[in-house]
Amino acid sequence: MNENNPSVILVTLRNNFLGMTSFPSSESSYTTPDFKYCSTKVFDGFSTCFRQWRAEKSHCRFLHGYSLTFKIWFVGELDEKDWIWDFGGMKRSTNTIDGMSPQDWLKYMFDHTLLIAEDDPHLEDFRMLADRKLAQLRVLPSVSAEKFAELIFVKMDEFVYKETGGRARVKQVDVREHDKNSAIAMAVE
């Protein structure tokens, strides 16, 4: 066999891709590595306002907003379509997050909303804004990009785990305020 022949090289690469673990050459000891798979999905354009009332010496104690972007990493075994996660399947899912599809839950929580910590000393003032239909208030245990990443991680991981029968999980969630700031929550291995 002439390994310099392009046809032989093409067949060798095709066979390797299809699952053969070594090139058919007695001179080569190369074997393909075992693979772990990861895919990502980006959700963007979530205009959110919040404040971090404990940041007393920072401008972050004031109400401020960002157009948040969420990037979610999925890991797991491939399904019959060779996917870790069927992104379109979120719309067709049988499971929900707090009674909503994942996209609807993200919109409910983060799209044109005001996020306030449950222990914010001015929580009642923010509730008044919501009562007057001036804000879509969401009260959370804690408010920061890191805590948003954790919340999304926990909710999405449970959803994906149930949808895939445990075949796939969330590996990490990146919450990006803008090009220069982000926070990541990740599974500890």
C-alpha positions as CSV (number, residue, x, y, z in Angstrom):
1,M,0.0,0.0,0.0
2,N,1.3,3.4,-0.9
3,E,0.5,5.8,2.0
4,N,1.5,8.8,-0.1
5,N,-1.3,8.1,-2.5
6,P,-4.1,10.7,-1.8
7,S,-6.8,8.0,-2.1
8,V,-5.2,5.9,0.7
9,I,-4.8,9.0,2.9
10,L,-8.5,9.9,2.3
11,V,-9.7,6.4,3.1
12,T,-7.5,6.3,6.2
13,L,-8.8,9.6,7.5
14,R,-12.4,8.6,6.7
15,N,-12.0,5.2,8.5
16,N,-10.4,7.0,11.5
17,F,-13.3,9.4,11.6
18,L,-15.8,6.6,11.5
19,G,-14.4,4.9,14.5
20,M,-11.3,3.0,13.6
21,T,-8.8,3.9,16.3
22,S,-5.6,3.6,14.3
23,F,-4.2,4.3,10.9
24,P,-3.7,1.1,8.8
25,S,0.1,1.5,8.8
26,S,2.5,-0.8,10.5
27,E,4.9,2.1,10.8
28,S,2.5,4.3,12.7
29,S,1.7,3.9,16.4
30,Y,-0.8,6.8,16.3
31,T,-4.2,6.2,17.9
32,T,-7.0,8.7,18.2
33,P,-7.7,10.0,21.7
34,D,-10.9,9.3,23.5
35,F,-13.2,12.2,23.1
36,K,-15.2,14.2,25.6
37,Y,-17.7,16.5,24.0
38,C,-18.8,20.1,24.9
39,S,-21.2,22.4,23.1
40,T,-22.2,25.9,23.8
41,K,-25.3,28.1,23.4
42,V,-25.4,31.9,23.7
43,F,-28.5,33.8,24.8
44,D,-28.1,37.5,24.4
45,G,-29.9,40.9,24.5
46,F,-31.3,40.7,28.1
47,S,-31.6,44.3,29.3
48,T,-31.5,44.1,33.0
49,C,-31.2,46.7,35.8
50,F,-29.9,45.9,39.3
51,R,-27.8,47.2,42.1
52,Q,-25.4,45.7,44.7
53,W,-26.4,47.5,47.8
54,R,-23.5,46.1,49.8
55,A,-21.0,47.7,47.5
56,E,-21.0,50.9,49.6
57,K,-17.8,52.4,48.2
58,S,-18.6,51.5,44.5
59,H,-20.9,53.0,41.9
60,C,-22.4,49.5,41.7
61,R,-24.5,50.4,44.8
62,F,-26.6,52.5,42.4
63,L,-29.2,51.2,40.0
64,H,-27.4,50.4,36.7
65,G,-28.1,48.2,33.8
66,Y,-26.5,46.0,31.1
67,S,-27.5,44.1,28.1
68,L,-26.6,40.7,29.5
69,T,-25.3,37.8,27.5
70,F,-25.3,34.2,28.8
71,K,-23.1,31.5,27.4
72,I,-23.9,28.0,28.6
73,W,-21.5,25.0,28.1
74,F,-23.1,21.6,27.9
75,V,-21.1,18.3,28.4
76,G,-22.1,14.7,28.0
77,E,-22.5,11.7,25.7
78,L,-23.7,12.2,22.2
79,D,-27.2,11.2,21.3
80,E,-28.4,9.3,18.2
81,K,-28.0,12.5,16.2
82,D,-24.4,12.9,17.5
83,W,-25.4,16.0,19.6
84,I,-24.8,16.6,23.2
85,W,-27.9,18.8,23.4
86,D,-30.6,19.6,20.8
87,F,-30.8,23.4,21.1
88,G,-34.1,23.5,19.2
89,G,-35.3,20.9,21.7
90,M,-35.6,23.6,24.4
91,K,-38.7,24.8,22.5
92,R,-40.2,21.2,22.3
93,S,-39.1,20.1,25.8
94,T,-41.4,18.2,28.2
95,N,-39.7,19.7,31.2
96,T,-39.7,23.3,32.3
97,I,-38.0,25.8,34.5
98,D,-40.4,27.2,37.0
99,G,-43.3,26.3,34.6
100,M,-41.6,27.9,31.6
101,S,-39.4,26.9,28.7
102,P,-35.8,27.8,29.2
103,Q,-35.9,30.8,26.9
104,D,-39.2,32.1,28.5
105,W,-37.6,31.7,31.9
106,L,-34.5,33.6,30.9
107,K,-36.8,36.4,29.5
108,Y,-38.9,36.4,32.6
109,M,-35.9,36.7,34.8
110,F,-33.6,39.0,32.9
111,D,-35.4,40.8,30.0
112,H,-36.3,44.4,31.0
113,T,-36.4,43.5,34.6
114,L,-35.2,45.0,37.9
115,L,-33.2,42.5,40.0
116,I,-33.0,43.3,43.7
117,A,-31.6,41.2,46.6
118,E,-34.1,40.0,49.1
119,D,-32.1,41.6,51.9
120,D,-31.8,45.0,50.2
121,P,-32.7,47.7,52.8
122,H,-34.8,49.5,50.1
123,L,-36.7,46.5,48.9
124,E,-40.0,48.0,49.8
125,D,-39.3,51.1,47.6
126,F,-38.6,48.8,44.7
127,R,-41.8,46.8,45.4
128,M,-43.7,50.1,45.2
129,L,-42.2,50.7,41.7
130,A,-43.4,47.3,40.7
131,D,-46.9,47.9,42.3
132,R,-47.1,51.1,40.2
133,K,-46.2,49.1,37.1
134,L,-42.9,51.1,36.7
135,A,-40.7,48.0,37.0
136,Q,-40.8,44.3,36.5
137,L,-39.2,43.4,39.8
138,R,-37.5,40.1,40.4
139,V,-36.3,39.5,44.0
140,L,-33.3,37.2,44.3
141,P,-31.3,35.8,47.3
142,S,-28.3,37.8,46.0
143,V,-27.5,40.1,43.1
144,S,-24.2,39.9,41.1
145,A,-23.1,38.6,37.8
146,E,-21.6,35.6,39.7
147,K,-24.9,34.9,41.4
148,F,-26.8,35.2,38.1
149,A,-24.4,32.7,36.6
150,E,-25.0,30.3,39.6
151,L,-28.8,30.7,39.3
152,I,-28.8,30.0,35.5
153,F,-26.4,27.1,36.1
154,V,-28.6,25.4,38.7
155,K,-31.8,25.9,36.8
156,M,-30.4,24.9,33.4
157,D,-28.5,21.9,34.7
158,E,-31.5,20.4,36.3
159,F,-33.5,21.0,33.1
160,V,-30.9,19.5,30.8
161,Y,-30.3,16.5,33.2
162,K,-34.1,15.7,33.2
163,E,-34.5,16.3,29.4
164,T,-31.6,13.9,28.5
165,G,-32.2,11.3,31.2
166,G,-28.8,12.2,32.8
167,R,-26.9,11.9,29.5
168,A,-25.9,15.6,29.5
169,R,-25.2,18.3,32.1
170,V,-24.3,22.0,32.2
171,K,-20.5,22.4,32.7
172,Q,-20.4,26.2,33.1
173,V,-22.3,29.4,32.6
174,D,-20.7,32.7,31.6
175,V,-22.7,35.9,32.3
176,R,-21.3,38.8,30.4
177,E,-22.2,42.3,31.3
178,H,-20.2,43.7,28.3
179,D,-17.0,42.9,26.4
180,K,-14.8,43.6,29.4
181,N,-16.8,42.0,32.3
182,S,-18.0,38.6,32.9
183,A,-18.5,36.1,35.7
184,I,-18.5,32.3,35.4
185,A,-20.1,29.6,37.5
186,M,-18.7,26.1,36.8
187,A,-19.1,22.6,38.0
188,V,-16.3,21.4,40.3
189,E,-14.7,18.2,39.1
